[in-house]
Amino acid sequence: MMQCEPRVNKSSLARRFARAAHNYDDWSELQCRTGQKLLQLLPSDQHWPCALDLGCGTGYFLPELHRRCHRLAGLDLCPEMLLQARRRSPTTELCRGDAENLPYASQSFDLVFSNLMLQWCNQLDRAFSEIKAIMKPGGLCVFSTLLQGTLGELDHVWQQQGREPCVNRFISREQLEQALIRSGLQLVQGIEQAEVIHRADFKELLMTIKGIGASEVNRSPGCGLMGRQTLVRLERSYQQFREQNGLLPATYQLFYGVVTNE
């Protein structure tokens, strides 16, 4: 099975999301954008008997998914995230679990919705195989995930410092599509698109990246703690990317997929 290298430490990932859970929605501009695009990929007039929000986080999209299905379940690795989701959607069947070992019976869901979760899987083949197993025949899955090149600006300034980039490692589109093929899922539509988050200054930009809980969970092993002088040098170097509107960008390479198990 294909693995993302370095491997994601799931315990560390859960702790980071737990620390971010209470204020997660304050920082989740990217997740809101990508989730809305996933909703646009769904047939607007279709109503599903049973749906799963895989990696539901704070449950931001549960109310909208509820309107599109009869029965809704939500799964997340982090219990603190599920507490937030419970407040937002009390009737959703919430469960703590891992996408690489789903706690559902085969052929349970007509629709699987997964927004910016799959990039944290160590064995993407296995995650896709798990999704295929829980989907009913003819079922639909829509997902978004991050690709190679994400946070390229930050990667670049790290390299300018002669340091190993302390940026999360992500797979290529080719690797993702090969994992889909091996799982037996059929790719109906695949869209690759850049999303750019803008902030006024470098520290605010770093806070946005860290504020969603997903910073440095599968970074290179040579990364150490960031000292004040390192931060100053990074901030100075990052100014080369400042745009005419006066804002600093952070670019995320997105893949939006629509797949079936037919």
N, C-alpha and C positions, 0 to 999 in steps of 0.2 A: 504493500500500500504506500501511496505517496504521502510524505510527511512534510510539514513546514519546518524549516530549520532556521534558527535554533528552536527547540521544542517549547511550546507554551507550558508554563507551570500553572496548572489550573487552580491550585490553592492560592497562589499569588494573585492570579486574575480575579478570583472571587473576593479576596481581601481588598483589592483596589476598587472594585465595583461597590463593595460594601461601604467603603469610606466615602464614595461619591454618591451613594444612593439618595441621600436626603436632598441634595442640591443638584442632582443629575440633570433635571429638566431645565435648569438655568443655563446649562452649558451645551445642551444637545441640539444646537442648530443644525449640524450635519445630519444627525439621525432623523430629525423632523423632515428635512428636505428629501432624504433618500426614501423614507417610509411613505411620504406622499407620492413619490414617483412609482413606488411599488403598487400603491392603491390604484393609480392610473392605468397600470398594466392589467388590472383585473377587469373582466367584463362587467360593465356598470349595471346591467340588468339581471345578473345571475345571483341566486341565493343558494348558499351551500348548506346542506344538512349539518355538517360537522367540520369545524376548522380548528387549526392549531397555530398560535403565535409562538414560534420557536425562537427563544431568546427574547422574551417579551419585555425584559427590563422593568421599567416603572409602569408599564402598561399603557403607554401614551396612545397606542393605536387600538387598544382593546375596544373602546366604545364604538369606533367606526367599524371594526370587524364584526362586532355584535349585530350591527345593523344589516350585515351581509350574510349572516348565517343563523341557524337555529340553535346550535350548541357550540360553545367556544371554550377551548382550553388554552392555557398559557404555561410555558415552561421556561425556567431560567436557572442558571448555575448559582446565583447569589440570593440567599434568603432575604437579605435586606431590600433587594430590588423587588422581590415578591410582596413584601409588606406594603411598599408604595403602590404596586399594582393592585393589591387587594382594596386599598382605599379608593382607587380610581374606578375599579370594576368589580364590585362585590359578588356578582353572579358568575364570574368566570371561574372555571375549574383550574386552579393554579397548582403547579407541581414543581418542586426543585429537582433538577436533573441535568444531565450532560448530553449534548447533541450526538456524541459518539456512542452513547448507550441509552437510547430512549426507553422510558418506562411505560410504553404503550403496546397494546396488542396489535398484531398485523392487521392491515387494512382498516384502520380506525378513522381516518380523516379523508374528507373530500378535497380539502384545501389546506396547504401549509404556507404560512407567511413568515418569512425570516429576514429581518432587517439588521444588517451589520452585526452578524453574530458568527458566521462561518469562518471568518478570518482567524478566530481564536481556536480552531480545531487543529489538533496535531495530525490526525489522519482524515483528510478530507474525503478520501474514498469511503471510509467507514461512515462518516456523517451522511454522505449522499445515499449510501446503501441503507442506513437507518431510516432516512426520509422515505426512500422508495418502499421500504417494508411497511411503514405505517400508513401509506397512501392507498386508498381504494383504487381498483382498476379504473383508469381514465381520470384519476385525480390530478390536481394541479398544484404546483409549488412555484411561488414567486420569491425571489431572494435578492438581496444586495450584499456585496462584500467588497473588501479593499484589495487592490492589486499592487503589484510591484510598481514602484515610483511614487507611492504615497509619501507625503511629507518630504518630497525631494529637496525643497529649499533647506530644510533643517539638516538633511543628510549632507548636502553640499557644504554648509558652513562648518559642520563637524570635520569633514575631510580637509577643509582649508586650515583647520587647526592642527592637522597631522594626527588626528585621533580617529580611532575606530568609531564609525557613526553609531550613536546611541539612539537609534530609531528602530521601531518595530520592523521586522522582516516580513514581507508579504510575497505571495506567489504570483506567477505570470498568468495571463489569460490562457495560454496554451496548457499550462499545468492544470488549471481549473477545468478546462474543457476535457482534458484527458481523464481527470477524476470522475467527471460526469459519465463519460463513455464507459469506464470500468464499472461504475455502479449500475449501469443499465437504464438510467434515466435518459429521456429524450429532450434535448435542448430545442425548444420551439422558437425562442427569441433570446438573443444576447446583445446587450447594449453596453459599450464601454464609454465612459464619460468622466471628465474631470469636474470636481466640485471644489470651489475655493472659498475658504473662510477668511474673512478680513478682520483685523483688529488694529487699534490705534498704535500700540507699542508692543515690543517684543515680549515683555513680561506678561502682558495680558494675553498674548497669543499662546505662550507656554501654559498659562493657567487654563485656557480653553482646552488645549490638548490633554492636560492632566485632569481637568475637571470632569471629563467623561469617564474617568477611571481606567482608561485603556493605554496608558503610557508605559512603555518599557517593560511589557510583560514577556516579550520574546526577543529582546534586544540581544546584540552580540555579547558574549561572555566577558570580553575585555573591558566593558564599560565600568567605570567606577562612579563614585559620587561626584556631582558637579559642584566644584568650588566657586567662590565668588569671582575670582579672576577669570575662570573659564567662562562663567556666565557673561561677564563684561565683554570678553573677546567675541563670544558668539553673538551677542547683541549688536556689537559694532559691525561684525561681518554680515549680519542679516540685513543691514540697511541697504545693501545692494539690490534687494528685492522690493524696496518701497515703491509703491505705484504713484501715478500722478495725482490720485485722490488723497495722497498722504497716508494711506493704510498699508499695513504689511499683510501679505497673503500666506496662507498655508494650503497647499494643494493636496487633495485626496483623489486617487485614481479609483474610480468606482466601476464595478461590474453589476449590471442588473440582469437577472436570468429568469426566464419563464420555462419551466420544465414539466413534463408529464411522465407517467410510468406506463404509457400505452405501448 
